[in-house]
Amino acid sequence: MFYSHQLLARKAPLGQIWMAATMHAKINRKKLNMLNIAKICEEILYPAIPMALRLSGILMGGVVIVYERKVKLLYDDVSRLLVEINEAWKVKNVPDSTMLRKGKSKAK
């Protein structure tokens, strides 16, 4: 493989993608939010320096893994928000003091 070592540095965006693709490294939420999938794909498709086809294939696999994680986090957030909204708007049954209880025909 021919590539620049600065290209796949751990702190570089392609380095994060490389780590996700090869080692299935866990990337925390903050780092995931900082990764711009569209820009990374452009960088893989039109590299500034030549890249081996195998390397670009591995990086595209990493992009898929990172995108899947971002979608899963978004789905979890939206699901949690929906549950919280439903809980906030839930109508609580308050017993009516003017109604007789079940089985009673007369009031006290």
Secondary structure, DSSP 8 states (H G I E B T S, - for coil): ----TTTT-TTSHHHHHHHHHHH-----HHHHHH--HHHHHHHHHS-SS---HHHHHHHHHHHHHHHHHHHHHHHHHHHHHHHHHHHHT-------TTS--TT--S--
